[in-house]
Amino acid sequence: MRSQKHSNMSEFFLLGLPIHPEQQGVFFALFLGVYLTTLLGNLLIILLIRLDPRLHTPMYFFLSHLALTDVSFSSVTVPKMLMNMQTQDRSISYAGCVTQVYFSIFFACIDNLLLVVMAYDRYVAICHPLRYTIIMREELCLCLLAGCWLLSSAYALTHTLLLAQLSFCADNTIPHFFCDLASLLKLSCSDISLNELVIYTSGAAVFIFPLSGILVSYGRIGISILRVPSTKGIFKALSTCGSHLSVVSLFYGTIMALYFSPSSGQSFDKGIIASVMYTVVTPMLNPFIYSLRNRDMTLALEILIRNNNIFTT
């Protein structure tokens, strides 16, 4: 098969979701509702944390940035998917595709690193409560956040630069609803051994190590909880960590389902479903799982609504 250099590959075509044409309208309305819910839910979290001084703590500082990341992550893929479903124009330019690859990796990586930072924050709060304010000082929080952004940028930029060096075959159809790195590598006519090596090695560093950090943090938390004689103290610790554990399970569960499922036949459709889960559904659920069930967040929301009622009456 004759190959074309990436400079001559002006555009790709996204096959989109494996749904019947007569169901396009239903799924368009569904995903539009999910996306709007994601925007409103996460932006509300950011607004509440910014307006309520009681939420100006390290835990909610990281939570606000997790909400911002979820909004950005969802906005990388969902608007283009909705536009393709509505207009039936499935083309995406080469530059747009590479840009989508970069930012999807970038925000997924930040999401991942923020989860481990938040796990460390919960470990300090439960295992070292008297030293919490000393350890989790503002300078450390800013450094941890800057580290998340810098590492994620370097990780995404590495994959994007390696992708930009590849040549592509005449077939420019991507069997996905967004420009997935793995799908693009399968279309390449170049030697992708270096790309795969970087994926496996850096993937271990960016995903396995943070997951190990989360497990270690919660292992220490579990030991500390077992030493607490008070049932009230145990329930308080579990309520503090339960939402974060739910988000961690949802995030890593969908990632594992995506990257450990074969890419053929029915399993390929399962991979698409897993992609929808972690790019569309998970960012929508995070505000409800982690924030809106939180007593402090609920109180801040009630105060905001009450204040608005005062101003409007």
Long-range contacts (C-beta under 8 A, 24 or more apart in sequence): 1-169, 1-170, 1-171, 1-189, 2-169, 2-170, 3-167, 3-168, 3-169, 3-170, 3-189, 3-190, 4-167, 4-168, 4-169, 4-170, 5-167, 5-168, 6-94, 6-164, 6-165, 6-166, 6-167, 6-168, 9-94, 9-168, 9-172, 10-93, 10-94, 11-91, 11-92, 11-93, 11-94, 11-97, 11-172, 12-91, 12-92, 12-94, 12-97, 12-172, 12-173, 12-174, 12-179, 12-184, 13-90, 13-91, 13-92, 13-172, 13-173, 13-174, 14-80, 14-81, 14-84, 14-90, 14-91, 14-92, 14-174, 14-176, 14-177, 14-178, 14-179, 15-90, 15-173, 15-174, 15-175, 15-176, 15-177, 16-81, 16-84, 16-85, 16-90, 16-177, 17-81, 17-85, 17-177, 17-272, 17-276, 18-269, 18-272, 24-85, 27-85, 28-82, 28-85, 28-86, 31-78, 31-81, 31-82, 31-85, 31-280, 32-82, 34-78, 34-280, 34-281, 34-284, 35-74, 35-78, 35-79, 35-82, 35-280, 35-284, 37-284, 38-70, 38-71, 38-74, 38-78, 38-280, 38-283, 38-284, 39-71, 39-74, 39-75, 41-284, 41-286, 41-287, 41-288, 41-292, 42-67, 42-68, 42-70, 42-71, 42-283, 42-286, 42-287, 43-67, 43-71, 44-287, 44-301, 45-287, 45-291, 45-292, 45-297, 47-304, 48-297, 48-300, 48-301, 48-304, 49-300, 51-300, 51-304, 52-300, 52-303, 52-304, 54-296, 54-300, 55-296, 55-297, 55-300, 58-121, 58-136, 58-141, 59-118, 59-121, 59-122, 59-125, 60-296, 61-141, 61-145, 62-114, 62-117, 62-118, 62-121, 62-141, 62-144, 62-145, 63-118, 63-290, 63-291, 65-114, 65-145, 66-111, 66-114, 66-115, 66-118, 66-286, 66-290, 67-286, 67-287, 67-291, 69-107, 69-110, 69-111, 69-114, 70-111, 70-282, 70-283, 70-286, 70-287, 71-283, 72-103, 72-107, 73-104, 73-107, 73-108, 73-111, 73-279, 73-283, 74-279, 74-280, 74-283, 74-284, 76-100, 76-103, 76-104, 76-107, 76-178, 76-279, 77-104, 77-177, 77-178, 77-279, 77-280, 78-279, 78-280, 80-178, 81-177, 81-178, 84-177, 92-179, 96-179, 97-174, 97-179, 97-184, 98-160, 98-163, 98-164, 98-179, 100-178, 100-179, 101-159, 101-160, 101-163, 101-179, 101-180, 101-181, 101-184, 102-156, 102-157, 102-159, 102-160, 103-156, 104-178, 104-179, 104-180, 104-279, 105-152, 105-155, 105-156, 105-159, 105-160, 105-181, 106-152, 106-153, 106-155, 106-156, 107-152, 108-278, 109-151, 109-152, 109-155, 109-156, 109-206, 110-148, 110-149, 110-152, 111-251, 112-206, 112-207, 112-210, 112-251, 113-147, 113-148, 113-151, 113-152, 113-206, 113-210, 114-148, 115-210, 115-214, 115-244, 115-247, 115-248, 115-251, 116-210, 116-211, 116-213, 116-214, 116-217, 117-144, 117-145, 117-148, 118-244, 119-213, 119-214, 119-217, 119-218, 119-244, 119-248, 120-144, 120-213, 120-217, 122-217, 122-221, 122-240, 122-241, 122-244, 123-217, 123-218, 123-220, 123-221, 125-240, 126-221, 126-224, 126-225, 126-237, 126-240, 126-241, 127-220, 127-221, 127-224, 151-206, 155-202, 155-206, 158-198, 158-202, 159-195, 159-198, 159-199, 159-202, 162-194, 162-195, 162-198, 163-195, 165-190, 166-190, 166-192, 166-195, 175-268, 176-272, 176-275, 177-272, 177-275, 177-276, 178-275, 178-279, 180-275, 182-263, 186-263, 207-255, 211-252, 214-248, 218-245, 243-289, 243-290, 243-291, 243-293, 243-294, 244-290, 246-289, 246-290, 247-286, 247-289, 247-290, 250-277, 250-282, 250-285, 250-289, 251-278, 251-282, 254-278, 254-282
